[in-house]
């Protein structure tokens, strides 16, 4: 019984995917971390992707924040915020990174049309 009760409180795993859609021939350096985990730096070529998987905490406060660097531009954005991203019914959170800001994949329209400003 204790095992099933513990499983009841476990949140489903989430997979965050980030795509470099800055511009042809422009690489994108990404560095993501949470309060507890530093995922390191990753360099994506144009149209390249990188992702990570995790299980959000029970309290719904999990957050991953990232820096994005291309050419001489540095920007920041929260790639995952539990309150914003977890309860949408899909385990994947996909971001298209463009110069104006990150755009989230919308499973209803099958397009990255939910765009946000940089932090």
Buried (B, 14 or more C-beta within 10 A) or exposed (E): EEEEEEEEEEBEEBEBBBBBBBEEEBBBBBBBBBEEEEBEEBEBEBEBBBBBEBEBBEEEEBBBBBBBBBEEEEBEBBBBBBEEBBEEEBEBBBBBBBBEBBBBBEEEEEEBEBEBEEE
